[in-house]
Amino acid sequence: MMKVTRFITSREMVQAILLRIEVLVEMHGYSRYQDEPDQYDTIAKIYIAKRDKTVIGTARVRNENDVYRIQRMAVSPSCQGEGIGSAIIEKIQEDYPKEKIYLMCPENTIEFYENFGFRKTDVTQKGEVHTYHRMQNY
Ligand SMILES: CC(C)(COP(=O)(O)OP(=O)(O)OC[C@H]1O[C@@H](n2cnc3c(N)ncnc32)[C@H](O)[C@@H]1OP(=O)(O)O)[C@@H](O)C(=O)NCCC(=O)NCCS
C-alpha cells in the first residue's frame, strides 16, 4: 500500500532529501551535494510517496511567477517501475489542475513525462553532466 502526500513531517523531509541525494546526486549526477537541500525547499511543496514507514518517492513543486515547476523527482532504485513516479505526478496534476506546469528533464525521462501530457519544447539547459529539456503542459 502506497500513499502520496504533500503534508510531511520533518522526519519525512529528511528521508526525502536522503533519497534525492542517493538517486539524483550519487546515481545520476542530476543534482549536486551542495544543492541538497537548497533554499527552495523551505517554500516549495514537497511531495512524498510512502510505503509503510519509508519514503520511496519524492518531488517538489515550486512557484515561479505565473507558472509552477516540478523538480527533484526521485524514486527509490528498488521501487522504480512500480508506478510510484506516476502516482506522484498524478497527485501533482490533481492539486494543480489548471495551472501551467513545466519541468526540466534529461533525455531519458522525456517519454515518462509525455505519458502525462507534458510536451518537449526547444528550450534546453546544459548542466554539469546532462543536458535538460524543458517540458510543459501548456
Ligand atoms: C524517472 C522516475 C521518476 C520514474 O518513476 P517510476 O516510479 O520508476 O516510474 P513508473 O513506474 O511510474 O513508470 C510509469 C511508466 O513510465 C515508464 N518509465 C519509467 N521511467 C521511464 C524512463 N526513464 N523513460 C521512459 N519511460 C519510463 C515506465 O515504463 C512505465 O510505463 P508503463 O506504465 O507502460 O509500464 C524514476 O525511475 C527515477 O527516479 N529515476 C531516476 C531519477 C530520475 O530520472 N529522475 C527524474 C529527473 S527529471
The ligand as an SDF file (V2000), in Angstrom:
LIG
                    3D

 48 50  0  0  0  0  0  0  0  0999 V2000
   12.0380    8.5760  -13.7610 C   0  0  0  0  0  0  0  0  0  0  0  0
   11.3480    8.1060  -12.4960 C   0  0  0  0  0  0  0  0  0  0  0  0
   10.9770    9.3060  -11.6280 C   0  0  0  0  0  0  0  0  0  0  0  0
   10.0700    7.3460  -12.8960 C   0  0  0  0  0  0  0  0  0  0  0  0
    9.4140    6.8670  -11.7370 O   0  0  0  0  0  0  0  0  0  0  0  0
    8.9490    5.3400  -11.6590 P   0  0  0  0  0  0  0  0  0  0  0  0
    8.1960    5.1510  -10.4090 O   0  0  0  0  0  0  0  0  0  0  0  0
   10.1390    4.4690  -11.8840 O   0  0  0  0  0  0  0  0  0  0  0  0
    8.0030    5.2700  -12.9450 O   0  0  0  0  0  0  0  0  0  0  0  0
    6.6160    4.4930  -13.1110 P   0  0  0  0  0  0  0  0  0  0  0  0
    6.7670    3.1170  -12.5630 O   0  0  0  0  0  0  0  0  0  0  0  0
    5.5180    5.3230  -12.5710 O   0  0  0  0  0  0  0  0  0  0  0  0
    6.5660    4.4530  -14.6930 O   0  0  0  0  0  0  0  0  0  0  0  0
    5.4010    4.7030  -15.4170 C   0  0  0  0  0  0  0  0  0  0  0  0
    5.6520    4.4280  -16.8640 C   0  0  0  0  0  0  0  0  0  0  0  0
    6.7250    5.2240  -17.3550 O   0  0  0  0  0  0  0  0  0  0  0  0
    7.7320    4.3850  -17.8740 C   0  0  0  0  0  0  0  0  0  0  0  0
    9.0290    4.9150  -17.4810 N   0  0  0  0  0  0  0  0  0  0  0  0
    9.5500    4.9810  -16.2360 C   0  0  0  0  0  0  0  0  0  0  0  0
   10.7660    5.5570  -16.2660 N   0  0  0  0  0  0  0  0  0  0  0  0
   10.9960    5.8520  -17.5600 C   0  0  0  0  0  0  0  0  0  0  0  0
   12.0610    6.4440  -18.2250 C   0  0  0  0  0  0  0  0  0  0  0  0
   13.1540    6.8650  -17.6040 N   0  0  0  0  0  0  0  0  0  0  0  0
   11.9530    6.5920  -19.5770 N   0  0  0  0  0  0  0  0  0  0  0  0
   10.8600    6.1740  -20.2190 C   0  0  0  0  0  0  0  0  0  0  0  0
    9.8110    5.5940  -19.6400 N   0  0  0  0  0  0  0  0  0  0  0  0
    9.8810    5.4390  -18.3200 C   0  0  0  0  0  0  0  0  0  0  0  0
    7.5050    3.0310  -17.2670 C   0  0  0  0  0  0  0  0  0  0  0  0
    7.9990    2.0100  -18.1190 O   0  0  0  0  0  0  0  0  0  0  0  0
    6.0290    2.9970  -17.1340 C   0  0  0  0  0  0  0  0  0  0  0  0
    5.4190    2.6450  -18.3370 O   0  0  0  0  0  0  0  0  0  0  0  0
    4.2700    1.5120  -18.3790 P   0  0  0  0  0  0  0  0  0  0  0  0
    3.1850    2.0470  -17.4890 O   0  0  0  0  0  0  0  0  0  0  0  0
    3.9360    1.4470  -19.8100 O   0  0  0  0  0  0  0  0  0  0  0  0
    4.9330    0.2950  -17.8140 O   0  0  0  0  0  0  0  0  0  0  0  0
   12.2210    7.1270  -11.6680 C   0  0  0  0  0  0  0  0  0  0  0  0
   12.5170    5.9900  -12.4280 O   0  0  0  0  0  0  0  0  0  0  0  0
   13.5150    7.7450  -11.1530 C   0  0  0  0  0  0  0  0  0  0  0  0
   13.5590    8.2560  -10.0340 O   0  0  0  0  0  0  0  0  0  0  0  0
   14.5940    7.6760  -11.9600 N   0  0  0  0  0  0  0  0  0  0  0  0
   15.8880    8.1770  -11.5570 C   0  0  0  0  0  0  0  0  0  0  0  0
   15.9040    9.6680  -11.3150 C   0  0  0  0  0  0  0  0  0  0  0  0
   15.2750   10.4690  -12.4310 C   0  0  0  0  0  0  0  0  0  0  0  0
   15.4810   10.1870  -13.5990 O   0  0  0  0  0  0  0  0  0  0  0  0
   14.5210   11.4920  -12.0360 N   0  0  0  0  0  0  0  0  0  0  0  0
   13.8760   12.3680  -12.9540 C   0  0  0  0  0  0  0  0  0  0  0  0
   14.6950   13.5890  -13.1630 C   0  0  0  0  0  0  0  0  0  0  0  0
   13.7300   14.7900  -14.0340 S   0  0  0  0  0  0  0  0  0  0  0  0
  1  2  1  0
  2  3  1  0
  2  4  1  0
  2 36  1  0
  4  5  1  0
  5  6  1  0
  6  7  2  0
  6  8  1  0
  6  9  1  0
  9 10  1  0
 10 11  2  0
 10 12  1  0
 10 13  1  0
 13 14  1  0
 14 15  1  0
 15 16  1  0
 15 30  1  0
 16 17  1  0
 17 18  1  0
 17 28  1  0
 18 19  1  0
 18 27  1  0
 19 20  2  0
 20 21  1  0
 21 22  1  0
 21 27  2  0
 22 23  1  0
 22 24  2  0
 24 25  1  0
 25 26  2  0
 26 27  1  0
 28 29  1  0
 28 30  1  0
 30 31  1  0
 31 32  1  0
 32 33  2  0
 32 34  1  0
 32 35  1  0
 36 37  1  0
 36 38  1  0
 38 39  2  0
 38 40  1  0
 40 41  1  0
 41 42  1  0
 42 43  1  0
 43 44  2  0
 43 45  1  0
 45 46  1  0
 46 47  1  0
 47 48  1  0
M  END
$$$$
